[in-house]
Amino acid sequence: MKIDLTRRDYQSLLTVIEIADWILHAYSGDEQPESAPIRALEQKVLALADDFGCGELVEYDEIGRAHV
C-alpha cells in the first residue's frame, strides 16, 4: 500500500505521533511491551522526515531512536 502525503500532511502526522506518545507514556516513563508495535510504526514514520523536508523536526537519542 502507498499513501501520498504532502509536507503539511506529514507535519500533522508528526503532531499526532507526538500526542500519542505523550498519552501512552504520561503516567509511566517505562516502555510497555504492548506499545512495541506502536513504537515500531512511529520509527518508520519518523525515518521519513528527511524525505519530507522535516529532518529538523526529528531528533535522535544516544541509541539512534528517533523522537519528535
C-alpha positions in Angstrom: 0.0 0.0 0.0 1.2 3.5 -0.7 -0.1 6.6 1.0 0.6 10.0 -0.7 1.2 12.8 1.8 2.1 16.4 1.4 4.8 18.0 3.6 1.9 19.6 5.6 0.2 16.2 6.0 3.5 14.8 7.2 3.9 17.6 9.7 0.4 17.0 11.0 1.2 13.3 11.3 4.3 14.1 13.4 2.0 16.1 15.7 -0.4 13.2 16.0 2.5 10.9 16.8 3.8 13.3 19.5 0.4 13.4 21.1 0.0 9.7 21.0 3.5 9.1 22.5 2.7 11.5 25.3 -0.6 9.8 26.1 1.0 6.3 26.0 3.8 7.4 28.4 2.2 10.2 30.5 1.9 8.0 33.7 4.7 5.5 33.1 8.1 6.5 31.8 8.9 2.9 31.2 8.3 1.3 27.8 5.4 -1.1 27.9 5.6 -4.3 25.9 2.2 -3.8 24.4 3.3 -0.5 22.9 6.1 -2.1 20.9 4.1 -2.3 17.6 3.2 1.4 18.0 6.8 2.4 18.7 7.9 0.4 15.6 5.4 2.3 13.4 6.4 5.6 14.9 10.0 4.9 14.0 9.1 4.0 10.4 7.2 7.3 10.0 10.0 9.4 11.7 12.6 7.8 9.4 10.9 9.6 6.5 11.4 13.0 8.0 14.3 14.0 5.6 12.2 12.8 2.6 9.5 15.3 3.5 12.0 18.1 4.3 11.3 17.9 8.0 14.6 16.5 9.2 15.0 19.4 11.6 11.8 18.3 13.5 13.2 14.9 14.4 15.9 14.2 17.0 17.8 11.0 17.6 18.8 9.7 21.1 22.0 8.0 22.0 20.8 4.6 20.8 19.6 6.0 17.5 15.8 6.1 18.2 14.0 9.0 16.6 11.8 11.4 18.6 9.7 14.4 17.6 
